[in-house]
């Protein structure tokens, strides 16, 4: 009987780094005690990977798209669609999606607080009220709250364009901007016309909203207007399951990665206590991986975010400690049978840079038949001498499908 | 305070080679004593590079274009434009440029000497006279002498095309060829019509030119006609400084590389005594690098040509000796602070082939935060086990900008 192999790609967000003087010239991943990752390097075939291309600084979103086999230069039309999908709006190809702020406006449209006093509570009710707008012309208007003062707006209907300007004036004390088309198309005209009305209506619907009446009473700036920016058209990406003939799910902590998974049509598994920070509940994440790997999924995409957060904060100790904690997750996932298991990062987030860089990341593939190499540690430098040499994110799904024996031959 | 890092790419033209029996199986770079390059390998991250693609034999021009981040298959329209720029014609996008010979023609147009007796003196005066042509129709005609019997011709005006044939008959004793359009476009017709008149006029203007009267008196063949070949349209390449937001300069010895730099809009630094041969003045080149690196340039492209010349000549001893001399230049450039320094070659010019080959070249990057690897010698084979693995010329600027912290993130 042929065993049907499963595939797991586990991405430790921003784990890779650069050598640091304070670690005696080691990287955090080199310095961390990672017996399980090292064991995986020993049992697998190793290499370094450029998520997009050598030297290109990837976002987590564009890196994941590339690793899943989508060309980010084609598919990534801006952050709006992925953010909207990430907060749970079931976006559809052709939708125009925006990132929005709940802001505070005076009667004449002057923005007095771009973040409405960093409002944290009640934005779900504000979004619910905004959704009573329903249709503008033949276009459906969909609001959804995100974290804090953030929200998303999706316009769905015929003849829309993402070639329109932002309403957000970027500075307080200025009036919000009238949205205009960035080209002369009737689509851009229609979209900007509708959006300008939506903004005006948001003020009408929110200015005396109970949530805002209460805020005003407490001396807090009311969240009485919505300012969209970063228009992007939801791309027509071929669904992942159809593209690869796989049944797939994504276990990710952040809306950004969940948004990617949603747009390509993967099932999204929520994990309780997954915060996306170094305080996340790794036990729950581990259990979710182990459980879902036994269900009828062929493929799991896993993203664990804490190392990236520590990198952005420039917090070396937290980064090292979190990598060591993640190592325990790896140890348990390695015990799964009949699985090709790929461990990597989406990009480097060096402590010394506090942002993503274009340095390649280490990658290891464990599973039956791989050409095990001499590498027996999992880190940036050891991986560079591995049997995979240097590959790209866009190679990974092809390599995995080939190992899973799910590829078809090109030619005879 | 954040230190603004500079970038230097130093290209030792044609330095890479193949193993040679007479060196006991070593390459010239392996055999040469290069303590400074080896030190740089030890301090840096190493790899091999294909300037264009594995196995493709690059010209120095196409290799440099690729390393600077321009796709040579898009930008390199032929040698004419780069040669014209290299001899100092300020070419503009859309110009049609030709390489020309000063030749000797008889009254009926038969070419009796394609190189006019390899004329060396007075071609500047011939070019000056040819430039009195001024306009043909609405097209400006610009001549400029190059080395020996060579010259360039640039046509500047509306409605021109590079799809036209050569005038050079390639064999002596034949009449020069009437230029014809290679397609049916009115642009090709116009360009060939003008070019045929320019060739005729060159004969009229040169046949009794004082320089030629004197040559005839001395029994030397007169340089009495100009034969253009290799039409190319000057590409509309995005200026380097704009593309990367850098202030850049090029220190190069040959017109070919200076032409590349000029077409992409870099400042060109002339160095006295830089011959492009093994006899070049490396002290002056070193001083120019050290001086210009302290000026307000962000980026220097350096090309040193002697090793390529020795390779073309098949002169092993000269190649090894020149590499050893260049090593001293590297030693001094390595002392510069706050610089990312990339040392490489543009292509191999193996002694045994006496021409460029598609073998990859070694490359090392030195500077803060690079993932220093175990390589401690700088040559073709050592580099192949370095931390960069195998990259392409088109990756280099992306990698450098990322290290210089001048990249922007693609995505979130």
HADDOCK unambig.tbl for C-alpha pairs under 7 A between the chains (distance, minus, plus):
assign (segid A and resid 18 and name CA) (segid B and resid 369 and name CA) 5.65 0.50 0.50
assign (segid A and resid 18 and name CA) (segid B and resid 370 and name CA) 6.66 0.50 0.50
assign (segid A and resid 18 and name CA) (segid B and resid 371 and name CA) 6.21 0.50 0.50
assign (segid A and resid 19 and name CA) (segid B and resid 369 and name CA) 5.81 0.50 0.50
assign (segid A and resid 19 and name CA) (segid B and resid 371 and name CA) 6.14 0.50 0.50
assign (segid A and resid 54 and name CA) (segid B and resid 395 and name CA) 5.67 0.50 0.50
assign (segid A and resid 54 and name CA) (segid B and resid 398 and name CA) 6.91 0.50 0.50
assign (segid A and resid 54 and name CA) (segid B and resid 399 and name CA) 6.36 0.50 0.50
assign (segid A and resid 55 and name CA) (segid B and resid 395 and name CA) 6.58 0.50 0.50
assign (segid A and resid 55 and name CA) (segid B and resid 398 and name CA) 4.52 0.50 0.50
assign (segid A and resid 55 and name CA) (segid B and resid 399 and name CA) 3.88 0.50 0.50
assign (segid A and resid 55 and name CA) (segid B and resid 402 and name CA) 5.85 0.50 0.50
assign (segid A and resid 56 and name CA) (segid B and resid 398 and name CA) 6.08 0.50 0.50
assign (segid A and resid 57 and name CA) (segid B and resid 407 and name CA) 6.98 0.50 0.50
assign (segid A and resid 57 and name CA) (segid B and resid 408 and name CA) 6.80 0.50 0.50
assign (segid A and resid 57 and name CA) (segid B and resid 409 and name CA) 4.89 0.50 0.50
assign (segid A and resid 57 and name CA) (segid B and resid 410 and name CA) 6.13 0.50 0.50
assign (segid A and resid 58 and name CA) (segid B and resid 409 and name CA) 5.72 0.50 0.50
assign (segid A and resid 58 and name CA) (segid B and resid 410 and name CA) 5.18 0.50 0.50
assign (segid A and resid 58 and name CA) (segid B and resid 411 and name CA) 6.29 0.50 0.50
assign (segid A and resid 59 and name CA) (segid B and resid 409 and name CA) 6.09 0.50 0.50
assign (segid A and resid 59 and name CA) (segid B and resid 410 and name CA) 5.50 0.50 0.50
assign (segid A and resid 59 and name CA) (segid B and resid 411 and name CA) 4.13 0.50 0.50
assign (segid A and resid 59 and name CA) (segid B and resid 412 and name CA) 4.26 0.50 0.50
assign (segid A and resid 60 and name CA) (segid B and resid 411 and name CA) 6.99 0.50 0.50
assign (segid A and resid 60 and name CA) (segid B and resid 412 and name CA) 5.95 0.50 0.50
assign (segid A and resid 61 and name CA) (segid B and resid 411 and name CA) 6.11 0.50 0.50
assign (segid A and resid 61 and name CA) (segid B and resid 412 and name CA) 6.14 0.50 0.50
assign (segid A and resid 62 and name CA) (segid B and resid 410 and name CA) 6.95 0.50 0.50
assign (segid A and resid 62 and name CA) (segid B and resid 411 and name CA) 5.57 0.50 0.50
assign (segid A and resid 357 and name CA) (segid B and resid 402 and name CA) 6.38 0.50 0.50
assign (segid A and resid 358 and name CA) (segid B and resid 399 and name CA) 6.98 0.50 0.50
assign (segid A and resid 358 and name CA) (segid B and resid 402 and name CA) 5.96 0.50 0.50
assign (segid A and resid 381 and name CA) (segid B and resid 373 and name CA) 6.97 0.50 0.50
assign (segid A and resid 381 and name CA) (segid B and resid 387 and name CA) 6.43 0.50 0.50
assign (segid A and resid 384 and name CA) (segid B and resid 387 and name CA) 5.31 0.50 0.50
assign (segid A and resid 384 and name CA) (segid B and resid 389 and name CA) 6.75 0.50 0.50
assign (segid A and resid 385 and name CA) (segid B and resid 385 and name CA) 6.77 0.50 0.50
assign (segid A and resid 389 and name CA) (segid B and resid 389 and name CA) 6.23 0.50 0.50
assign (segid A and resid 390 and name CA) (segid B and resid 389 and name CA) 6.16 0.50 0.50
